[in-house]
Amino acid sequence: MQVMVISDLHLGVPQDGSDIFGWDAADFIATMETVITQYRVDTLVLNGDIYELYKWDFSEIVEHNREVLGYLYSKRPIYIRGNHDIFNNFGKDHLLIRNSAGQTIYIEHGHNADVLNGTRIGRLFGKWAYLLIKVLCRYEWFKKGYLRVIAFDDEIHRIPRKYNSFRYLNYALNLLRKYDVVILGHTHKIEYHKTYYLNKKKRYLNCGSCSLGRFQAVILDTETLWYETIKIR
């Protein structure tokens, strides 16, 4: 099976100027279709942070991204929740694939490596902070200020500085003790590493980000474990 994994689109509301998806819908769909056709993709995995729910309501995002979302869901994707869309009522926390040789491919968004997102207390704190932001965003003065701060951070730090650390690589390497291939997202930084554990070849891949007008993805053949990273723009 040929799998394509993409993450971190952060689809929002383009009209208000703080959206970081950065794609024209037709261009994004054309790029997706080209890659899917070229690599004969069988399964699309949406590996978290597809929606920017820290900024907008789900209904607002759907309303302003019908073309992109209609295309994505026409592919019948597997949806994995990220930290920005963790409160969705659909999707799963991770995906595990086992091929005919017994090799295992583990896919998750990767935010469990965070200090907050990776602990029960941290997740509880994050949930309450998220709900508080949603309530306060009903006030236009708060919403404008909040979006201005986030937009500034998105513009200055295209790869968030807090993600540019050893912690995420170490988290992936620990997962490789159990699995043969690990694919994460979250850091907005495409990566590929090979290592050996108990004389078995292991692979860690990060599918990067499809925000800010970039297209980054991982293609993986689940039988042979052949892979390729895609980086456009």
ChimeraX commands (.cxc) that place a marker at each C-alpha (Angstrom):
marker #1 position 0.00,0.00,0.00 radius 0.5
marker #1 position 1.29,3.44,-0.95 radius 0.5
marker #1 position 0.56,5.97,1.81 radius 0.5
marker #1 position 0.91,9.75,1.71 radius 0.5
marker #1 position 1.11,11.59,5.04 radius 0.5
marker #1 position 0.57,15.36,5.30 radius 0.5
marker #1 position -0.01,17.55,8.33 radius 0.5
marker #1 position -0.21,21.07,9.72 radius 0.5
marker #1 position -2.37,22.81,7.12 radius 0.5
marker #1 position -3.83,25.02,9.89 radius 0.5
marker #1 position -6.88,25.81,7.78 radius 0.5
marker #1 position -8.59,28.92,9.08 radius 0.5
marker #1 position -10.48,31.97,7.84 radius 0.5
marker #1 position -8.49,33.57,4.97 radius 0.5
marker #1 position -10.49,36.80,4.90 radius 0.5
marker #1 position -9.34,38.10,8.28 radius 0.5
marker #1 position -5.64,38.24,7.36 radius 0.5
marker #1 position -4.33,35.92,10.10 radius 0.5
marker #1 position -4.71,32.63,8.24 radius 0.5
marker #1 position -1.39,30.79,7.73 radius 0.5
marker #1 position -2.52,28.12,5.25 radius 0.5
marker #1 position -1.27,30.45,2.51 radius 0.5
marker #1 position -2.59,28.54,-0.50 radius 0.5
marker #1 position -5.04,29.32,-3.25 radius 0.5
marker #1 position -7.49,26.42,-3.11 radius 0.5
marker #1 position -7.13,25.49,-6.81 radius 0.5
marker #1 position -3.32,25.52,-6.60 radius 0.5
marker #1 position -3.29,23.32,-3.50 radius 0.5
marker #1 position -5.68,20.81,-5.05 radius 0.5
marker #1 position -3.67,20.71,-8.29 radius 0.5
marker #1 position -0.46,20.08,-6.32 radius 0.5
marker #1 position -2.10,17.33,-4.29 radius 0.5
marker #1 position -3.49,15.68,-7.39 radius 0.5
marker #1 position -0.12,15.76,-9.16 radius 0.5
marker #1 position 1.67,14.11,-6.23 radius 0.5
marker #1 position -1.07,11.52,-5.66 radius 0.5
marker #1 position -1.06,10.56,-9.35 radius 0.5
marker #1 position 2.74,10.52,-9.69 radius 0.5
marker #1 position 3.25,8.27,-6.67 radius 0.5
marker #1 position 0.10,6.20,-7.14 radius 0.5
marker #1 position -1.07,6.94,-3.62 radius 0.5
marker #1 position -3.61,4.49,-2.21 radius 0.5
marker #1 position -4.24,6.07,1.18 radius 0.5
marker #1 position -4.08,9.66,2.39 radius 0.5
marker #1 position -3.29,10.29,6.08 radius 0.5
marker #1 position -4.10,13.72,7.54 radius 0.5
marker #1 position -1.68,13.80,10.44 radius 0.5
marker #1 position -3.10,16.50,12.68 radius 0.5
marker #1 position -3.48,20.29,12.86 radius 0.5
marker #1 position -5.54,20.28,9.68 radius 0.5
marker #1 position -7.91,22.77,11.36 radius 0.5
marker #1 position -6.78,25.84,13.30 radius 0.5
marker #1 position -9.26,25.47,16.13 radius 0.5
marker #1 position -7.24,27.65,18.51 radius 0.5
marker #1 position -8.34,30.61,16.40 radius 0.5
marker #1 position -11.75,29.84,14.88 radius 0.5
marker #1 position -14.82,27.69,15.32 radius 0.5
marker #1 position -15.06,24.52,13.27 radius 0.5
marker #1 position -18.11,25.81,11.37 radius 0.5
marker #1 position -16.23,28.99,10.36 radius 0.5
marker #1 position -13.30,26.98,9.03 radius 0.5
marker #1 position -15.52,24.65,7.02 radius 0.5
marker #1 position -17.47,27.56,5.56 radius 0.5
marker #1 position -14.32,29.28,4.25 radius 0.5
marker #1 position -12.51,26.13,3.04 radius 0.5
marker #1 position -15.22,24.09,1.36 radius 0.5
marker #1 position -13.24,23.50,-1.83 radius 0.5
marker #1 position -10.08,22.24,-0.11 radius 0.5
marker #1 position -11.96,20.16,2.46 radius 0.5
marker #1 position -14.30,18.74,-0.18 radius 0.5
marker #1 position -11.26,17.56,-2.14 radius 0.5
marker #1 position -9.45,16.11,0.89 radius 0.5
marker #1 position -12.47,14.16,2.08 radius 0.5
marker #1 position -13.19,12.86,-1.41 radius 0.5
marker #1 position -9.97,10.85,-0.89 radius 0.5
marker #1 position -11.46,9.15,2.19 radius 0.5
marker #1 position -8.48,10.01,4.39 radius 0.5
marker #1 position -7.46,8.63,7.73 radius 0.5
marker #1 position -7.61,11.53,10.21 radius 0.5
marker #1 position -5.24,11.78,13.17 radius 0.5
marker #1 position -5.81,14.55,15.69 radius 0.5
marker #1 position -3.13,17.13,16.46 radius 0.5
marker #1 position -2.88,19.61,19.32 radius 0.5
marker #1 position -4.72,22.33,17.35 radius 0.5
marker #1 position -7.64,20.04,16.49 radius 0.5
marker #1 position -7.51,17.63,19.42 radius 0.5
marker #1 position -11.06,18.51,20.51 radius 0.5
marker #1 position -12.63,17.25,17.29 radius 0.5
marker #1 position -15.22,14.55,17.71 radius 0.5
marker #1 position -13.68,12.53,14.88 radius 0.5
marker #1 position -10.27,11.11,14.08 radius 0.5
marker #1 position -7.89,9.02,16.15 radius 0.5
marker #1 position -4.81,9.60,18.29 radius 0.5
marker #1 position -2.50,7.47,16.16 radius 0.5
marker #1 position -2.38,4.95,13.33 radius 0.5
marker #1 position -0.59,1.60,13.43 radius 0.5
marker #1 position 0.02,-0.39,10.24 radius 0.5
marker #1 position 1.54,-3.89,10.19 radius 0.5
marker #1 position 2.72,-5.23,6.82 radius 0.5
marker #1 position 2.88,-8.85,5.63 radius 0.5
marker #1 position 6.44,-9.21,6.98 radius 0.5
marker #1 position 5.30,-8.16,10.45 radius 0.5
marker #1 position 6.99,-4.76,10.28 radius 0.5
marker #1 position 5.17,-1.94,12.05 radius 0.5
marker #1 position 4.56,1.64,10.91 radius 0.5
marker #1 position 3.42,4.06,13.62 radius 0.5
marker #1 position 1.97,7.47,12.73 radius 0.5
marker #1 position 0.97,10.22,15.16 radius 0.5
marker #1 position 1.01,14.01,15.15 radius 0.5
marker #1 position 3.88,14.28,17.63 radius 0.5
marker #1 position 2.60,16.80,20.18 radius 0.5
marker #1 position 2.84,14.21,22.96 radius 0.5
marker #1 position 6.53,15.12,23.13 radius 0.5
marker #1 position 5.55,18.57,24.43 radius 0.5
marker #1 position 5.82,19.38,28.12 radius 0.5
marker #1 position 2.13,20.32,28.26 radius 0.5
marker #1 position 0.56,18.06,25.64 radius 0.5
marker #1 position 2.50,14.98,26.76 radius 0.5
marker #1 position 1.15,14.84,30.33 radius 0.5
marker #1 position -2.33,14.36,31.75 radius 0.5
marker #1 position -2.12,17.58,33.79 radius 0.5
marker #1 position -0.77,19.47,30.79 radius 0.5
marker #1 position -3.57,18.24,28.54 radius 0.5
marker #1 position -6.15,19.23,31.16 radius 0.5
marker #1 position -4.59,22.70,31.44 radius 0.5
marker #1 position -4.52,23.00,27.64 radius 0.5
marker #1 position -8.18,22.02,27.39 radius 0.5
marker #1 position -9.27,24.69,29.89 radius 0.5
marker #1 position -7.05,27.31,28.25 radius 0.5
marker #1 position -8.57,26.42,24.88 radius 0.5
marker #1 position -12.11,26.75,26.24 radius 0.5
marker #1 position -11.26,30.06,27.91 radius 0.5
marker #1 position -9.86,31.46,24.66 radius 0.5
marker #1 position -13.04,30.39,22.86 radius 0.5
marker #1 position -15.19,32.24,25.38 radius 0.5
marker #1 position -13.05,35.39,25.31 radius 0.5
marker #1 position -12.97,35.40,21.50 radius 0.5
marker #1 position -16.66,36.31,21.60 radius 0.5
marker #1 position -15.40,39.79,22.49 radius 0.5
marker #1 position -14.09,41.49,19.37 radius 0.5
marker #1 position -11.35,43.43,21.20 radius 0.5
marker #1 position -9.88,40.20,22.62 radius 0.5
marker #1 position -10.16,38.30,19.35 radius 0.5
marker #1 position -8.36,41.03,17.39 radius 0.5
marker #1 position -5.51,41.18,19.91 radius 0.5
marker #1 position -5.20,37.41,20.16 radius 0.5
marker #1 position -5.10,36.93,16.38 radius 0.5
marker #1 position -2.57,39.75,16.04 radius 0.5
marker #1 position -0.20,38.05,18.49 radius 0.5
marker #1 position -0.51,34.66,16.79 radius 0.5
marker #1 position -0.13,36.12,13.31 radius 0.5
marker #1 position 3.08,37.88,14.41 radius 0.5
marker #1 position 4.49,34.62,15.78 radius 0.5
marker #1 position 3.55,32.72,12.60 radius 0.5
marker #1 position 5.21,35.33,10.41 radius 0.5
marker #1 position 8.46,35.63,12.38 radius 0.5
marker #1 position 8.98,31.96,13.26 radius 0.5
marker #1 position 8.13,29.86,10.24 radius 0.5
marker #1 position 9.49,26.85,12.11 radius 0.5
marker #1 position 8.39,27.57,15.69 radius 0.5
marker #1 position 11.50,27.93,17.86 radius 0.5
marker #1 position 10.00,25.81,20.61 radius 0.5
marker #1 position 9.89,22.85,18.18 radius 0.5
marker #1 position 13.47,23.24,16.96 radius 0.5
marker #1 position 14.95,21.09,19.69 radius 0.5
marker #1 position 16.37,17.66,20.44 radius 0.5
marker #1 position 13.25,16.67,22.38 radius 0.5
marker #1 position 11.24,15.70,19.29 radius 0.5
marker #1 position 14.01,13.64,17.73 radius 0.5
marker #1 position 14.57,11.87,21.05 radius 0.5
marker #1 position 10.82,11.19,21.33 radius 0.5
marker #1 position 10.82,9.59,17.87 radius 0.5
marker #1 position 13.92,7.50,18.64 radius 0.5
marker #1 position 12.25,6.14,21.77 radius 0.5
marker #1 position 9.23,5.11,19.68 radius 0.5
marker #1 position 11.59,3.30,17.29 radius 0.5
marker #1 position 12.44,0.85,20.05 radius 0.5
marker #1 position 8.97,-0.58,19.49 radius 0.5
marker #1 position 8.18,0.25,15.84 radius 0.5
marker #1 position 10.09,-0.11,12.57 radius 0.5
marker #1 position 8.95,3.19,11.05 radius 0.5
marker #1 position 7.72,6.27,12.92 radius 0.5
marker #1 position 6.10,9.21,11.11 radius 0.5
marker #1 position 5.36,12.44,12.97 radius 0.5
marker #1 position 4.33,16.01,12.11 radius 0.5
marker #1 position 3.88,18.93,14.51 radius 0.5
marker #1 position 7.33,20.56,14.20 radius 0.5
marker #1 position 6.71,22.01,10.69 radius 0.5
marker #1 position 10.13,20.64,9.77 radius 0.5
marker #1 position 10.55,17.79,7.30 radius 0.5
marker #1 position 13.04,15.20,8.54 radius 0.5
marker #1 position 14.33,11.72,7.79 radius 0.5
marker #1 position 16.69,9.65,9.96 radius 0.5
marker #1 position 17.85,6.04,9.86 radius 0.5
marker #1 position 19.17,4.14,12.84 radius 0.5
marker #1 position 19.57,0.56,14.09 radius 0.5
marker #1 position 18.15,-1.03,17.20 radius 0.5
marker #1 position 18.79,-4.68,18.11 radius 0.5
marker #1 position 20.22,-5.17,14.58 radius 0.5
marker #1 position 17.01,-3.96,12.95 radius 0.5
marker #1 position 16.99,-0.98,10.63 radius 0.5
marker #1 position 14.65,1.75,11.83 radius 0.5
marker #1 position 13.35,4.93,10.18 radius 0.5
marker #1 position 12.01,8.18,11.60 radius 0.5
marker #1 position 10.25,10.55,9.18 radius 0.5
marker #1 position 8.58,13.90,9.75 radius 0.5
marker #1 position 6.09,15.03,7.11 radius 0.5
marker #1 position 6.71,18.75,7.67 radius 0.5
marker #1 position 3.93,21.24,7.00 radius 0.5
marker #1 position 1.53,22.28,4.25 radius 0.5
marker #1 position 1.03,25.79,5.67 radius 0.5
marker #1 position 2.52,29.11,4.49 radius 0.5
marker #1 position 2.10,28.06,0.86 radius 0.5
marker #1 position 4.44,25.07,1.21 radius 0.5
marker #1 position 3.69,21.48,0.28 radius 0.5
marker #1 position 5.59,18.89,2.30 radius 0.5
marker #1 position 4.71,15.24,2.64 radius 0.5
marker #1 position 5.99,11.73,3.23 radius 0.5
marker #1 position 5.28,8.92,0.76 radius 0.5
marker #1 position 5.73,5.41,2.16 radius 0.5
marker #1 position 5.29,1.96,0.66 radius 0.5
marker #1 position 4.04,-0.04,3.63 radius 0.5
marker #1 position 5.29,-3.36,2.22 radius 0.5
marker #1 position 8.84,-2.47,1.18 radius 0.5
marker #1 position 9.27,0.51,3.56 radius 0.5
marker #1 position 10.58,2.54,0.63 radius 0.5
marker #1 position 9.91,6.21,1.30 radius 0.5
marker #1 position 10.36,9.64,-0.20 radius 0.5
marker #1 position 9.96,13.09,1.29 radius 0.5
marker #1 position 8.23,15.69,-0.87 radius 0.5
marker #1 position 9.14,19.36,-0.60 radius 0.5
marker #1 position 7.52,21.90,-2.95 radius 0.5
marker #1 position 8.03,25.70,-2.55 radius 0.5
marker link #1:1,2 radius 0.2
marker link #1:2,3 radius 0.2
marker link #1:3,4 radius 0.2
marker link #1:4,5 radius 0.2
marker link #1:5,6 radius 0.2
marker link #1:6,7 radius 0.2
marker link #1:7,8 radius 0.2
marker link #1:8,9 radius 0.2
marker link #1:9,10 radius 0.2
marker link #1:10,11 radius 0.2
marker link #1:11,12 radius 0.2
marker link #1:12,13 radius 0.2
marker link #1:13,14 radius 0.2
marker link #1:14,15 radius 0.2
marker link #1:15,16 radius 0.2
marker link #1:16,17 radius 0.2
marker link #1:17,18 radius 0.2
marker link #1:18,19 radius 0.2
marker link #1:19,20 radius 0.2
marker link #1:20,21 radius 0.2
marker link #1:21,22 radius 0.2
marker link #1:22,23 radius 0.2
marker link #1:23,24 radius 0.2
marker link #1:24,25 radius 0.2
marker link #1:25,26 radius 0.2
marker link #1:26,27 radius 0.2
marker link #1:27,28 radius 0.2
marker link #1:28,29 radius 0.2
marker link #1:29,30 radius 0.2
marker link #1:30,31 radius 0.2
marker link #1:31,32 radius 0.2
marker link #1:32,33 radius 0.2
marker link #1:33,34 radius 0.2
marker link #1:34,35 radius 0.2
marker link #1:35,36 radius 0.2
marker link #1:36,37 radius 0.2
marker link #1:37,38 radius 0.2
marker link #1:38,39 radius 0.2
marker link #1:39,40 radius 0.2
marker link #1:40,41 radius 0.2
marker link #1:41,42 radius 0.2
marker link #1:42,43 radius 0.2
marker link #1:43,44 radius 0.2
marker link #1:44,45 radius 0.2
marker link #1:45,46 radius 0.2
marker link #1:46,47 radius 0.2
marker link #1:47,48 radius 0.2
marker link #1:48,49 radius 0.2
marker link #1:49,50 radius 0.2
marker link #1:50,51 radius 0.2
marker link #1:51,52 radius 0.2
marker link #1:52,53 radius 0.2
marker link #1:53,54 radius 0.2
marker link #1:54,55 radius 0.2
marker link #1:55,56 radius 0.2
marker link #1:56,57 radius 0.2
marker link #1:57,58 radius 0.2
marker link #1:58,59 radius 0.2
marker link #1:59,60 radius 0.2
marker link #1:60,61 radius 0.2
marker link #1:61,62 radius 0.2
marker link #1:62,63 radius 0.2
marker link #1:63,64 radius 0.2
marker link #1:64,65 radius 0.2
marker link #1:65,66 radius 0.2
marker link #1:66,67 radius 0.2
marker link #1:67,68 radius 0.2
marker link #1:68,69 radius 0.2
marker link #1:69,70 radius 0.2
marker link #1:70,71 radius 0.2
marker link #1:71,72 radius 0.2
marker link #1:72,73 radius 0.2
marker link #1:73,74 radius 0.2
marker link #1:74,75 radius 0.2
marker link #1:75,76 radius 0.2
marker link #1:76,77 radius 0.2
marker link #1:77,78 radius 0.2
marker link #1:78,79 radius 0.2
marker link #1:79,80 radius 0.2
marker link #1:80,81 radius 0.2
marker link #1:81,82 radius 0.2
marker link #1:82,83 radius 0.2
marker link #1:83,84 radius 0.2
marker link #1:84,85 radius 0.2
marker link #1:85,86 radius 0.2
marker link #1:86,87 radius 0.2
marker link #1:87,88 radius 0.2
marker link #1:88,89 radius 0.2
marker link #1:89,90 radius 0.2
marker link #1:90,91 radius 0.2
marker link #1:91,92 radius 0.2
marker link #1:92,93 radius 0.2
marker link #1:93,94 radius 0.2
marker link #1:94,95 radius 0.2
marker link #1:95,96 radius 0.2
marker link #1:96,97 radius 0.2
marker link #1:97,98 radius 0.2
marker link #1:98,99 radius 0.2
marker link #1:99,100 radius 0.2
marker link #1:100,101 radius 0.2
marker link #1:101,102 radius 0.2
marker link #1:102,103 radius 0.2
marker link #1:103,104 radius 0.2
marker link #1:104,105 radius 0.2
marker link #1:105,106 radius 0.2
marker link #1:106,107 radius 0.2
marker link #1:107,108 radius 0.2
marker link #1:108,109 radius 0.2
marker link #1:109,110 radius 0.2
marker link #1:110,111 radius 0.2
marker link #1:111,112 radius 0.2
marker link #1:112,113 radius 0.2
marker link #1:113,114 radius 0.2
marker link #1:114,115 radius 0.2
marker link #1:115,116 radius 0.2
marker link #1:116,117 radius 0.2
marker link #1:117,118 radius 0.2
marker link #1:118,119 radius 0.2
marker link #1:119,120 radius 0.2
marker link #1:120,121 radius 0.2
marker link #1:121,122 radius 0.2
marker link #1:122,123 radius 0.2
marker link #1:123,124 radius 0.2
marker link #1:124,125 radius 0.2
marker link #1:125,126 radius 0.2
marker link #1:126,127 radius 0.2
marker link #1:127,128 radius 0.2
marker link #1:128,129 radius 0.2
marker link #1:129,130 radius 0.2
marker link #1:130,131 radius 0.2
marker link #1:131,132 radius 0.2
marker link #1:132,133 radius 0.2
marker link #1:133,134 radius 0.2
marker link #1:134,135 radius 0.2
marker link #1:135,136 radius 0.2
marker link #1:136,137 radius 0.2
marker link #1:137,138 radius 0.2
marker link #1:138,139 radius 0.2
marker link #1:139,140 radius 0.2
marker link #1:140,141 radius 0.2
marker link #1:141,142 radius 0.2
marker link #1:142,143 radius 0.2
marker link #1:143,144 radius 0.2
marker link #1:144,145 radius 0.2
marker link #1:145,146 radius 0.2
marker link #1:146,147 radius 0.2
marker link #1:147,148 radius 0.2
marker link #1:148,149 radius 0.2
marker link #1:149,150 radius 0.2
marker link #1:150,151 radius 0.2
marker link #1:151,152 radius 0.2
marker link #1:152,153 radius 0.2
marker link #1:153,154 radius 0.2
marker link #1:154,155 radius 0.2
marker link #1:155,156 radius 0.2
marker link #1:156,157 radius 0.2
marker link #1:157,158 radius 0.2
marker link #1:158,159 radius 0.2
marker link #1:159,160 radius 0.2
marker link #1:160,161 radius 0.2
marker link #1:161,162 radius 0.2
marker link #1:162,163 radius 0.2
marker link #1:163,164 radius 0.2
marker link #1:164,165 radius 0.2
marker link #1:165,166 radius 0.2
marker link #1:166,167 radius 0.2
marker link #1:167,168 radius 0.2
marker link #1:168,169 radius 0.2
marker link #1:169,170 radius 0.2
marker link #1:170,171 radius 0.2
marker link #1:171,172 radius 0.2
marker link #1:172,173 radius 0.2
marker link #1:173,174 radius 0.2
marker link #1:174,175 radius 0.2
marker link #1:175,176 radius 0.2
marker link #1:176,177 radius 0.2
marker link #1:177,178 radius 0.2
marker link #1:178,179 radius 0.2
marker link #1:179,180 radius 0.2
marker link #1:180,181 radius 0.2
marker link #1:181,182 radius 0.2
marker link #1:182,183 radius 0.2
marker link #1:183,184 radius 0.2
marker link #1:184,185 radius 0.2
marker link #1:185,186 radius 0.2
marker link #1:186,187 radius 0.2
marker link #1:187,188 radius 0.2
marker link #1:188,189 radius 0.2
marker link #1:189,190 radius 0.2
marker link #1:190,191 radius 0.2
marker link #1:191,192 radius 0.2
marker link #1:192,193 radius 0.2
marker link #1:193,194 radius 0.2
marker link #1:194,195 radius 0.2
marker link #1:195,196 radius 0.2
marker link #1:196,197 radius 0.2
marker link #1:197,198 radius 0.2
marker link #1:198,199 radius 0.2
marker link #1:199,200 radius 0.2
marker link #1:200,201 radius 0.2
marker link #1:201,202 radius 0.2
marker link #1:202,203 radius 0.2
marker link #1:203,204 radius 0.2
marker link #1:204,205 radius 0.2
marker link #1:205,206 radius 0.2
marker link #1:206,207 radius 0.2
marker link #1:207,208 radius 0.2
marker link #1:208,209 radius 0.2
marker link #1:209,210 radius 0.2
marker link #1:210,211 radius 0.2
marker link #1:211,212 radius 0.2
marker link #1:212,213 radius 0.2
marker link #1:213,214 radius 0.2
marker link #1:214,215 radius 0.2
marker link #1:215,216 radius 0.2
marker link #1:216,217 radius 0.2
marker link #1:217,218 radius 0.2
marker link #1:218,219 radius 0.2
marker link #1:219,220 radius 0.2
marker link #1:220,221 radius 0.2
marker link #1:221,222 radius 0.2
marker link #1:222,223 radius 0.2
marker link #1:223,224 radius 0.2
marker link #1:224,225 radius 0.2
marker link #1:225,226 radius 0.2
marker link #1:226,227 radius 0.2
marker link #1:227,228 radius 0.2
marker link #1:228,229 radius 0.2
marker link #1:229,230 radius 0.2
marker link #1:230,231 radius 0.2
marker link #1:231,232 radius 0.2
marker link #1:232,233 radius 0.2
view
